[in-house]
Amino acid sequence: MTQPYGQQPGGTPGGGFQQQGGTPGGGFQQPGGPNPGSGGFQQPGTGGYPQAPQAPAYQQGYGGMPQAPQEYSGGPIARPGVVTAAAVLAYVQAGITAITTILVFIGATNMEGGMMALQLLIGLVQAVGVALLIMGGVQIMAGKSRNILIAGCVVELVLCLFYIILYAAIPSGGIDVIQGAKAVLIGFAIFFAIMPTISLVLARNAQTTQYLQSRR
């Protein structure tokens, strides 16, 4: 069978000259492996210059420094006993202070002038302390805040200190009965300072802090 005019044996259709082992499309290629799709000249080897190795990328941010841990990353936790104890003590202190506040206001009605004004002021401060203790106990039990409870405890401690100074300043005149009464009154003032002190310490406890952070 005769070949078409202008075509050598082993050539491509259309008359293009191709060496043995060349690429389709008529491109000239040296031995060493085809380069599909290009049809251009290629030196023996892998088909291009080798790329330089890439430096490993840092995954932790600039300079590879780790991120600072958060203060608390867990979910809500159960209310610890210290929180319940702080709230209960606040409620008890509020009840006792409410009784003494009523007595202070009743006593103010029998006074005049500056003494009456001082008695009314003391009663007003005690009423504020009662409100702060109750509100603070509710908020810390719910895991919202302890600031109001701490403020109520501080008010109670200031009142106790005021009563201690006031009772100690009562002149006794060397009478044993008066001195004994002063000692009893000072003892009561110290006793009333115990519960707000404990409640304040419990409100600042590490378990309380963790509980409040988990609820935010």
C-alpha positions as a Markdown table, in Angstrom:
| # | Residue | x | y | z |
|---|---|---|---|---|
| 1 | Met | 0.0 | 0.0 | 0.0 |
| 2 | Thr | 1.4 | 3.3 | -1.0 |
| 3 | Gln | 1.7 | 6.2 | 1.5 |
| 4 | Pro | 0.1 | 9.6 | 0.9 |
| 5 | Tyr | 2.2 | 12.1 | -0.8 |
| 6 | Gly | 4.4 | 14.1 | 1.6 |
| 7 | Gln | 4.2 | 11.7 | 4.5 |
| 8 | Gln | 7.1 | 9.6 | 5.6 |
| 9 | Pro | 6.7 | 6.2 | 7.2 |
| 10 | Gly | 6.0 | 6.5 | 10.9 |
| 11 | Gly | 5.0 | 10.1 | 10.6 |
| 12 | Thr | 1.9 | 11.8 | 11.8 |
| 13 | Pro | -1.2 | 12.5 | 9.8 |
| 14 | Gly | -1.1 | 15.8 | 8.1 |
| 15 | Gly | 2.6 | 15.7 | 7.0 |
| 16 | Gly | 4.3 | 16.9 | 10.2 |
| 17 | Phe | 7.7 | 15.4 | 10.8 |
| 18 | Gln | 8.1 | 13.5 | 14.2 |
| 19 | Gln | 11.0 | 11.6 | 15.6 |
| 20 | Gln | 10.6 | 8.3 | 17.1 |
| 21 | Gly | 9.3 | 8.7 | 20.7 |
| 22 | Gly | 8.1 | 12.2 | 20.1 |
| 23 | Thr | 5.0 | 13.8 | 21.4 |
| 24 | Pro | 1.7 | 14.1 | 19.7 |
| 25 | Gly | 1.2 | 17.4 | 17.9 |
| 26 | Gly | 4.6 | 17.6 | 16.2 |
| 27 | Gly | 6.7 | 19.0 | 19.0 |
| 28 | Phe | 10.4 | 18.0 | 19.2 |
| 29 | Gln | 11.4 | 16.2 | 22.4 |
| 30 | Gln | 14.6 | 14.7 | 23.6 |
| 31 | Pro | 14.6 | 11.2 | 25.1 |
| 32 | Gly | 13.9 | 11.1 | 28.8 |
| 33 | Gly | 10.1 | 10.9 | 29.1 |
| 34 | Pro | 7.2 | 12.7 | 27.5 |
| 35 | Asn | 5.7 | 15.9 | 28.7 |
| 36 | Pro | 2.0 | 15.5 | 28.1 |
| 37 | Gly | 0.1 | 18.5 | 27.0 |
| 38 | Ser | 3.0 | 20.8 | 26.3 |
| 39 | Gly | 4.7 | 19.4 | 23.2 |
| 40 | Gly | 7.7 | 21.6 | 23.9 |
| 41 | Phe | 11.4 | 20.9 | 24.3 |
| 42 | Gln | 12.3 | 19.1 | 27.5 |
| 43 | Gln | 15.6 | 18.0 | 28.9 |
| 44 | Pro | 16.0 | 14.5 | 30.3 |
| 45 | Gly | 15.0 | 14.2 | 34.0 |
| 46 | Thr | 11.9 | 14.9 | 36.0 |
| 47 | Gly | 10.7 | 17.7 | 33.7 |
| 48 | Gly | 11.7 | 20.8 | 35.7 |
| 49 | Tyr | 13.9 | 22.3 | 38.4 |
| 50 | Pro | 13.4 | 20.8 | 41.9 |
| 51 | Gln | 11.6 | 23.1 | 44.3 |
| 52 | Ala | 13.4 | 24.2 | 47.5 |
| 53 | Pro | 12.0 | 22.6 | 50.7 |
| 54 | Gln | 9.4 | 24.8 | 52.4 |
| 55 | Ala | 10.0 | 26.0 | 56.0 |
| 56 | Pro | 7.4 | 24.5 | 58.5 |
| 57 | Ala | 4.6 | 27.0 | 59.3 |
| 58 | Tyr | 4.0 | 27.9 | 63.0 |
| 59 | Gln | 0.6 | 26.8 | 64.2 |
| 60 | Gln | 0.5 | 28.8 | 67.4 |
| 61 | Gly | 0.6 | 32.4 | 66.2 |
| 62 | Tyr | 3.5 | 34.8 | 66.0 |
| 63 | Gly | 6.8 | 33.5 | 67.2 |
| 64 | Gly | 5.2 | 30.1 | 68.1 |
| 65 | Met | 4.2 | 31.4 | 71.5 |
| 66 | Pro | 1.3 | 29.4 | 73.1 |
| 67 | Gln | -1.9 | 31.3 | 74.0 |
| 68 | Ala | -2.4 | 32.1 | 77.7 |
| 69 | Pro | -4.9 | 29.8 | 79.4 |
| 70 | Gln | -8.2 | 31.1 | 80.4 |
| 71 | Glu | -9.2 | 31.5 | 84.0 |
| 72 | Tyr | -12.0 | 29.0 | 83.7 |
| 73 | Ser | -13.1 | 27.2 | 80.6 |
| 74 | Gly | -15.6 | 24.6 | 81.9 |
| 75 | Gly | -19.3 | 24.6 | 82.0 |
| 76 | Pro | -21.6 | 25.5 | 84.9 |
| 77 | Ile | -20.9 | 23.6 | 88.0 |
| 78 | Ala | -23.1 | 22.7 | 91.0 |
| 79 | Arg | -23.4 | 25.2 | 93.8 |
| 80 | Pro | -20.8 | 24.4 | 96.5 |
| 81 | Gly | -21.6 | 24.3 | 100.2 |
| 82 | Val | -19.6 | 27.4 | 100.9 |
| 83 | Val | -21.9 | 29.5 | 98.8 |
| 84 | Thr | -25.0 | 28.1 | 100.5 |
| 85 | Ala | -23.4 | 28.7 | 103.9 |
| 86 | Ala | -22.5 | 32.3 | 103.1 |
| 87 | Ala | -26.1 | 33.0 | 102.0 |
| 88 | Val | -27.7 | 31.4 | 105.0 |
| 89 | Leu | -25.4 | 33.3 | 107.4 |
| 90 | Ala | -26.3 | 36.5 | 105.6 |
| 91 | Tyr | -30.1 | 35.7 | 106.0 |
| 92 | Val | -29.7 | 35.0 | 109.7 |
| 93 | Gln | -27.6 | 38.2 | 110.2 |
| 94 | Ala | -30.3 | 40.2 | 108.3 |
| 95 | Gly | -33.0 | 38.8 | 110.5 |
| 96 | Ile | -31.2 | 39.7 | 113.7 |
| 97 | Thr | -30.3 | 43.2 | 112.4 |
| 98 | Ala | -33.9 | 43.8 | 111.4 |
| 99 | Ile | -35.1 | 43.1 | 114.9 |
| 100 | Thr | -32.5 | 45.5 | 116.4 |
| 101 | Thr | -33.3 | 48.1 | 113.7 |
| 102 | Ile | -37.0 | 48.1 | 114.9 |
| 103 | Leu | -35.8 | 48.6 | 118.4 |
| 104 | Val | -33.5 | 51.5 | 117.4 |
| 105 | Phe | -36.4 | 53.3 | 115.6 |
| 106 | Ile | -38.6 | 52.8 | 118.6 |
| 107 | Gly | -35.9 | 54.2 | 120.9 |
| 108 | Ala | -35.5 | 57.2 | 118.6 |
| 109 | Thr | -39.1 | 58.3 | 119.4 |
| 110 | Asn | -38.2 | 58.8 | 123.0 |
| 111 | Met | -35.2 | 61.0 | 122.2 |
| 112 | Glu | -34.8 | 64.6 | 121.2 |
| 113 | Gly | -32.4 | 66.8 | 119.3 |
| 114 | Gly | -29.0 | 65.4 | 118.3 |
| 115 | Met | -29.5 | 62.0 | 120.1 |
| 116 | Met | -32.7 | 61.4 | 118.1 |
| 117 | Ala | -31.0 | 62.3 | 114.8 |
| 118 | Leu | -28.1 | 59.9 | 115.7 |
| 119 | Gln | -30.5 | 57.1 | 116.6 |
| 120 | Leu | -32.4 | 57.5 | 113.3 |
| 121 | Leu | -29.1 | 57.5 | 111.3 |
| 122 | Ile | -28.0 | 54.3 | 113.0 |
| 123 | Gly | -31.4 | 52.7 | 112.3 |
| 124 | Leu | -31.2 | 53.8 | 108.6 |
| 125 | Val | -27.7 | 52.3 | 108.2 |
| 126 | Gln | -28.9 | 49.1 | 109.8 |
| 127 | Ala | -31.9 | 49.0 | 107.4 |
| 128 | Val | -29.5 | 49.4 | 104.4 |
| 129 | Gly | -27.4 | 46.5 | 105.8 |
| 130 | Val | -30.4 | 44.3 | 106.0 |
| 131 | Ala | -31.4 | 45.0 | 102.4 |
| 132 | Leu | -27.9 | 44.3 | 101.2 |
| 133 | Leu | -27.6 | 41.0 | 103.0 |
| 134 | Ile | -30.9 | 39.7 | 101.7 |
| 135 | Met | -30.2 | 40.8 | 98.1 |
| 136 | Gly | -26.6 | 39.6 | 98.3 |
| 137 | Gly | -27.7 | 36.2 | 99.5 |
| 138 | Val | -30.2 | 35.8 | 96.7 |
| 139 | Gln | -27.6 | 36.8 | 94.0 |
| 140 | Ile | -24.8 | 34.6 | 95.3 |
| 141 | Met | -27.1 | 31.6 | 95.5 |
| 142 | Ala | -28.1 | 32.2 | 91.8 |
| 143 | Gly | -24.4 | 32.5 | 90.8 |
| 144 | Lys | -24.8 | 36.1 | 89.6 |
| 145 | Ser | -22.6 | 38.1 | 91.9 |
| 146 | Arg | -21.1 | 38.3 | 95.4 |
| 147 | Asn | -20.5 | 42.1 | 95.5 |
| 148 | Ile | -23.8 | 43.0 | 97.2 |
| 149 | Leu | -23.3 | 40.3 | 99.8 |
| 150 | Ile | -19.7 | 41.6 | 100.5 |
| 151 | Ala | -21.0 | 45.1 | 100.8 |
| 152 | Gly | -23.7 | 44.0 | 103.3 |
| 153 | Cys | -21.1 | 42.2 | 105.4 |
| 154 | Val | -18.9 | 45.2 | 105.4 |
| 155 | Val | -21.8 | 47.4 | 106.6 |
| 156 | Glu | -22.5 | 45.0 | 109.4 |
| 157 | Leu | -18.9 | 44.9 | 110.5 |
| 158 | Val | -18.8 | 48.7 | 110.5 |
| 159 | Leu | -21.9 | 48.8 | 112.7 |
| 160 | Cys | -20.5 | 46.3 | 115.1 |
| 161 | Leu | -17.3 | 48.3 | 115.4 |
| 162 | Phe | -19.4 | 51.4 | 116.0 |
| 163 | Tyr | -21.3 | 49.7 | 118.8 |
| 164 | Ile | -18.1 | 48.4 | 120.4 |
| 165 | Ile | -16.7 | 52.0 | 120.5 |
| 166 | Leu | -20.0 | 53.4 | 121.7 |
| 167 | Tyr | -20.4 | 50.9 | 124.5 |
| 168 | Ala | -16.8 | 51.3 | 125.6 |
| 169 | Ala | -17.2 | 55.1 | 125.9 |
| 170 | Ile | -20.1 | 54.8 | 128.4 |
| 171 | Pro | -18.9 | 56.2 | 131.7 |
| 172 | Ser | -19.1 | 53.7 | 134.5 |
| 173 | Gly | -18.1 | 55.9 | 137.4 |
| 174 | Gly | -16.4 | 52.9 | 139.0 |
| 175 | Ile | -19.7 | 51.1 | 139.5 |
| 176 | Asp | -19.4 | 47.4 | 139.0 |
| 177 | Val | -22.9 | 47.0 | 137.7 |
| 178 | Ile | -22.3 | 49.5 | 134.9 |
| 179 | Gln | -19.0 | 48.0 | 134.1 |
| 180 | Gly | -20.5 | 44.6 | 133.9 |
| 181 | Ala | -23.3 | 45.9 | 131.6 |
| 182 | Lys | -20.7 | 47.5 | 129.3 |
| 183 | Ala | -18.9 | 44.2 | 129.1 |
| 184 | Val | -22.1 | 42.4 | 128.1 |
| 185 | Leu | -23.0 | 44.9 | 125.5 |
| 186 | Ile | -19.5 | 44.8 | 124.0 |
| 187 | Gly | -19.7 | 41.0 | 124.0 |
| 188 | Phe | -23.0 | 41.2 | 122.1 |
| 189 | Ala | -21.4 | 43.5 | 119.5 |
| 190 | Ile | -18.5 | 41.2 | 119.0 |
| 191 | Phe | -20.9 | 38.2 | 118.7 |
| 192 | Phe | -22.9 | 40.0 | 116.0 |
| 193 | Ala | -19.6 | 40.5 | 114.1 |
| 194 | Ile | -18.9 | 36.8 | 113.8 |
| 195 | Met | -21.5 | 35.8 | 111.3 |
| 196 | Pro | -20.8 | 38.6 | 108.7 |
| 197 | Thr | -17.1 | 37.8 | 109.1 |
| 198 | Ile | -17.6 | 34.2 | 108.3 |
| 199 | Ser | -20.0 | 35.0 | 105.4 |
| 200 | Leu | -17.4 | 37.5 | 104.0 |
| 201 | Val | -14.7 | 34.8 | 104.1 |
| 202 | Leu | -16.9 | 32.2 | 102.4 |
| 203 | Ala | -18.0 | 34.7 | 99.7 |
| 204 | Arg | -14.3 | 35.3 | 98.9 |
| 205 | Asn | -13.5 | 31.5 | 98.9 |
| 206 | Ala | -11.9 | 29.9 | 95.8 |
| 207 | Gln | -14.8 | 27.5 | 95.3 |
| 208 | Thr | -17.2 | 30.5 | 95.3 |
| 209 | Thr | -15.0 | 32.2 | 92.7 |
| 210 | Gln | -15.0 | 29.2 | 90.5 |
| 211 | Tyr | -18.8 | 28.8 | 90.9 |
| 212 | Leu | -19.5 | 32.4 | 89.9 |
| 213 | Gln | -17.2 | 32.2 | 86.9 |
| 214 | Ser | -18.9 | 29.0 | 85.6 |
| 215 | Arg | -22.3 | 30.8 | 85.7 |
| 216 | Arg | -21.2 | 33.8 | 83.7 |
